[in-house]
Amino acid sequence: MRLISLKLRNFRQHARTDIAFRPGLTGIIGPNGAGKSTILEAIAWAVYGAAAARGTNDTIRFARAGQGARVEVELQFELGGHEYRVVRTLSKAEVFLDGGVAPVAATLGGATAYLQGRLGMSREEFFNTYFTGQKELAFLATMGPADRGRFLSQVLGYERLRRAQELARVRRNELRTEIRALRAALGDRGEIAAARQAAERRVAEALEALRAAEREAEDARAALKLVEPRWAAAQSARERFRELTHAADAALRDRDAARRDATRAEGELAVVDGAEKDLAPLREQLAVLPALAEEGTRLAGLARHDERRKSLAAQIADAEGETERTIARLAKLDTAPDLERRYAAELEQLRARRAGAEGELEESKTAWLRDRQDAETKLQYYRDRGAELKEQIRSIKELGADGICPTCGRPVGADYERLLDELEEQWISIVQDGKWWSSRFDQLKDKPEEVANLEALTHDLSRQVEDRTQKHTRCQAALQEREGLLKERTQREARHAELAAELAATPAGYDAARHKEVESRMRELRDVEKRAARLEETARRRADWERDRAEAAARESAAEARAQAAASEREALGFSEEAFAAARDEHTVADGRARAADLRAATLRGDVNTAEQAFQAARHAEDEYNRRAAEVETQETDFRYHDELDAAYTDLRQELNDQVRPELSEIASAFLAQLTDGRYTAMEIDEGYNIMVLDEGEEKPVISGGEEDVANLVLRLSLSQMIAERAGHPLSLLILDEVFGSLDVARRDNVVQLLHALEGRFEQVILITHVDGIRESLDQVLRVDFDERAATSIVREDNVDGTAEMPEAPMAAD
C-alpha cells in the first residue's frame, strides 16, 4: 500500500488541508496539539469509517464550521497495481477505481466492506501492521511474559482460535445438560412394555363384550318388530275415533251459530222498517241545499279577494316607507367616493415609507447582532484557551523537567525550558487578544442609537398605516352600501308599481254578514244530510239481511245432518280406551328392551375405543422411548466430538504459539543483520518472549541503549511483516507516530538512519513527530502548525533545510 494524496475539509481542526505524499521517508513535524495525529485518524476514517474515529459525528466537524457544513476526507492510494480514491462524508462514502467516474462502492457500509476486502485486513490488523502509535516502539519490553504472548496471539489473529474453543466448550456443556434431561425423561422400559400388553388385553375383552351385547340387541329388535303392527292399528283406530268425535261437536257448533245468525237477521230487518219511515221528512228539508251551497262558494271567493286586497295595501305602505329611508341614507353617503380616493393615496405613501424604514432597520440590526455575536464567540474562545494554557503552564512547572508532559504523556526532559517558553508566549498573546475582544464586546452590548431611531420611526409609520387602513376600509364599506342602496331603491319602485296594479285588478264587493248567515244555514243542513245518509244506508241493506236469514236456515239443516252421520260412524267403530292401553303397554315394554340393548352396545363400543386409544398411547410411549434413546445416543456422540474438539483447539493453540517465536525470530534476524551491517546476525525470542541479541551465536549479555532501540524497532517491523504476509500483501508502507519518546539526539538520528537502511523493504515511511531536528535526514517534510486566530491547522511542505517550498497549489487554505 502506498499513499498518494489526502484532502481534509472541516475534519476536526483541519478546515481545509491538502497533502501530496512522496515515496521515501516523510516527516510530519509540528508542535503538540497542532493536528499531526489527526492526519492519521483521517486516513483510517476514510478507509474504515466511524469505527476508526474518536467521538461522534458532532465532534468530528470543525468547531467553527456551520451546523450543516460538509465534512469530507478524500484519500488516494495505490495497492496491488490499482489506484483507489475514497471520498467519505458523515452521511456517504464512495470508492473509485483506477480513475473511473462511476463508484465501485457507494454507501457507508459498502465502501468500508469493499476496502477491507481489498486490503484483506480488519481495522485492528490494519493498525497493527501499518501503524506504530505513540510509545509503542518498546511495547513488548514493558510487558510481562503472559501479556507478551497474549498480545502476539491477538495481533496475529490467534485469538480467534480461543474464541472458537470457548464456543465449542459452551456447546459441550449444553450437550451435557441436554443428555441429562433426555435420560431423565426416558422412563422405565419394562414398565412401558407391561403397560402396552395390559392395554392389548383390555382391547380383546372389550371386543368380546361388545359382540355379546350386539346379539342381545338384535333379538330385542326382532321382538319389537312383531308388536309394532298391533300398536299401529290401535293408534289408527284411536285417531279415527277422535276425528269423528271432533266432527260431531263441530257440526253441533255450526247448527247453533246458524240459529244465532237467523235471529240477528230478523232484528236487523225490523231496524230497516223504522229507517224507511223516518227518511221521507228529511228529504223535504234538503231540497234547498244545492242553491245555498252555490251561494256559499261565491261568497268564499270574494272573501279571499278581500284578504288579498288588504295585504296588498299593507305592502304598498311598507314599500313607500322603505323608499323614503333609503333616499335619506343615500344623501348621507354622497361624500364616500372622494374620501375613499383620498385615504387610498395616503395609505400607499405611508406603506412605501414604512417599507423603506423597515429595510434600513433590518440591515442595521443584522449588522449589529452579527458583530456582537462574533465578538462574544471570539471572547469565549480566548477565555477558554487562556485557561487551558494557564493550567498547562502550572502543571509543567509543578512536574519539572523530570516529570511527564500532561499533554502528550512523554517525559519532558531537555525540552522543558523551550516548551515552557512556548506556552507562556502563547498565554500572553491570548490574554492581549482577549482584552481587545472584551472591549469590543462591551461596545456592542447596548443597542446603537441608529437602530433605536429606526425602530421608533417604523413604529410611528405602522401606527399611521393602521389608522389610514381603518378609515379606508370604512370608506370602501360605505361605497358598497351606497351601491346596494341604489339597487334597492330601483327594485322597491318597481315592486310598488307591481303591487298597485295587482290591487286595482283584484275584485271587490264582499258581504261578510250574508256570508256568515249562509255558512250557519249550511252547517244545519249538513247535519240533516248526514242523518239522511245513514238512514238511506240502513234502508239499502234490506235485501242483504233477507238473504242472510235464508242462508242461516240452510246451514242449520246441513249441520244437523253432519252431526247425526258422525255419531253413527263412531258407534260402528267399536273403539275402547282399555284395548288401546293394553297395546301401548305391550309396545312400550318391547321398545324399552330394544333401546336398553342398543345403549349397552353403544357403551361397549366406547369402551372398545377407549381401550384401543390406551393401546395406541402405550405403543406411542414405546416408540417415543426408542426415539429418545436414539437421540441420547446421537447427543452423546456429539458430546464426544466437542470434547475431542476442545482438546484439539488446545493442542493447536500451543503448536501455533510454539511456531510464532521461531518464525518471528527468523524475520527479526534478517532485519537485524541488514540494519547492523552484519554486526549482529541473529535475534531469538525465548519462551517468556524476552528478546536476546546473539553475537556470533552467543547471547550478548548487555546491550546499549542504541542497540535496545534497534532491537525494539526490528521486533516491531517483524511483527508488521508477519501480519502483512498473512493478509497476502507485501508491506510497503510504515507509519510511526511519536516513536522517539525521550531518546537523545544521537539515538533519534540512529533510528532515522535505520529507517533509511530499510528503503529496499519499505517504499514509503511516514514519521509523525514534534522533534524538528530530524528534518535534514528526511526525503519530504510536512510542517503542521495551529492558527490560534482561525482555530485551524495549517499544513505546508518545507524544504529539508527548514525553508518553505513554493508549490503550484497550496497545501492548506483558510
Stockholm file with secondary structure:
# STOCKHOLM 1.0

chainA/1-814         MRLISLKLRNFRQHARTDIAFRPGLTGIIGPNGAGKSTILEAIAWAVYGAAAARGTNDTIRFARAGQGARVEVELQFELGGHEYRVVRTLSKAEVFLDGGVAPVAATLGGATAYLQGRLGMSREEFFNTYFTGQKELAFLATMGPADRGRFLSQVLGYERLRRAQELARVRRNELRTEIRALRAALGDRGEIAAARQAAERRVAEALEALRAAEREAEDARAALKLVEPRWAAAQSARERFRELTHAADAALRDRDAARRDATRAEGELAVVDGAEKDLAPLREQLAVLPALAEEGTRLAGLARHDERRKSLAAQIADAEGETERTIARLAKLDTAPDLERRYAAELEQLRARRAGAEGELEESKTAWLRDRQDAETKLQYYRDRGAELKEQIRSIKELGADGICPTCGRPVGADYERLLDELEEQWISIVQDGKWWSSRFDQLKDKPEEVANLEALTHDLSRQVEDRTQKHTRCQAALQEREGLLKERTQREARHAELAAELAATPAGYDAARHKEVESRMRELRDVEKRAARLEETARRRADWERDRAEAAARESAAEARAQAAASEREALGFSEEAFAAARDEHTVADGRARAADLRAATLRGDVNTAEQAFQAARHAEDEYNRRAAEVETQETDFRYHDELDAAYTDLRQELNDQVRPELSEIASAFLAQLTDGRYTAMEIDEGYNIMVLDEGEEKPVISGGEEDVANLVLRLSLSQMIAERAGHPLSLLILDEVFGSLDVARRDNVVQLLHALEGRFEQVILITHVDGIRESLDQVLRVDFDERAATSIVREDNVDGTAEMPEAPMAAD
#=GR chainA/1-814 SS CEEEEEEEEEETTEEEEEEECCSEEEEEECCTTSSHHHHHHHHHHHHHGGGGSSSCHHHHBCTTSCTTCCCEEEEEEEETTEEEEEEEESSCEEEEETTCSSCSBCSHHHHHHHHHHHHTCCHHHHHHHHEECTTCTTTGGGSCHHHHHHHHHHHTTTHHHHHHHHHHHHHHHHHHHHHHHHHHHHCCHHHHHHHHHHHHHHHHHHHHHHHHHHHHHHHHHHHHHHHHHHHHHHHHHHHHHHHHHHHHHHHHHHHHHHHHHHHHHHHHHHHHHHHHHHHHHHHHHGGGHHHHHHHHHHHHHHHHHHHHHHHHHHHHHHHHHHHHHHHHHHHHTTTHHHHHHHHHHHHHHHHHHHHHHHHHHHHHHHHHHHHHHHHHHHHHHHHHHHHHHHHHHHHHHHHCTTSBCTTTCSBCGGGHHHHHHHHHHHHHHHHHHHHHHHHHHHHTTSCCHHHHHHHHHHHHHHHHHHHHHHHHHHHHHHHHHHHHHHHHHHHHHHHHHHHHHHHHHSCCCCCHHHHHHHHHHHHHHHHHHHHHHHHHHHHHTHHHHHHHHHHHHHHHHHHHHHHHHHHHHHHHHCCCHHHHHHHHHHHHHHHHHHHHHHHHHHHHHHHHHHHHHHHHHHHHHHHHHHHHHHHHHHHHHHHHHHHHHHHHHHHHHHHHHHHHHHHHHHHHHHHHHHHTTTSCCEEEECTTCCEEEEETTEECSCCCHHHHHHHHHHHHHHHHHHHHHHHTCCCCEEEEESCCTTCCHHHHHHHHHHHHHTTTTCSEEEEEESCGGGGGGCSEEEEEEEETTTTEEEEEEECTTSCBCCCSSCSBCC
#=GC SS_cons         CEEEEEEEEEETTEEEEEEECCSEEEEEECCTTSSHHHHHHHHHHHHHGGGGSSSCHHHHBCTTSCTTCCCEEEEEEEETTEEEEEEEESSCEEEEETTCSSCSBCSHHHHHHHHHHHHTCCHHHHHHHHEECTTCTTTGGGSCHHHHHHHHHHHTTTHHHHHHHHHHHHHHHHHHHHHHHHHHHHCCHHHHHHHHHHHHHHHHHHHHHHHHHHHHHHHHHHHHHHHHHHHHHHHHHHHHHHHHHHHHHHHHHHHHHHHHHHHHHHHHHHHHHHHHHHHHHHHHHGGGHHHHHHHHHHHHHHHHHHHHHHHHHHHHHHHHHHHHHHHHHHHHTTTHHHHHHHHHHHHHHHHHHHHHHHHHHHHHHHHHHHHHHHHHHHHHHHHHHHHHHHHHHHHHHHHCTTSBCTTTCSBCGGGHHHHHHHHHHHHHHHHHHHHHHHHHHHHTTSCCHHHHHHHHHHHHHHHHHHHHHHHHHHHHHHHHHHHHHHHHHHHHHHHHHHHHHHHHHSCCCCCHHHHHHHHHHHHHHHHHHHHHHHHHHHHHTHHHHHHHHHHHHHHHHHHHHHHHHHHHHHHHHCCCHHHHHHHHHHHHHHHHHHHHHHHHHHHHHHHHHHHHHHHHHHHHHHHHHHHHHHHHHHHHHHHHHHHHHHHHHHHHHHHHHHHHHHHHHHHHHHHHHHHTTTSCCEEEECTTCCEEEEETTEECSCCCHHHHHHHHHHHHHHHHHHHHHHHTCCCCEEEEESCCTTCCHHHHHHHHHHHHHTTTTCSEEEEEESCGGGGGGCSEEEEEEEETTTTEEEEEEECTTSCBCCCSSCSBCC
//
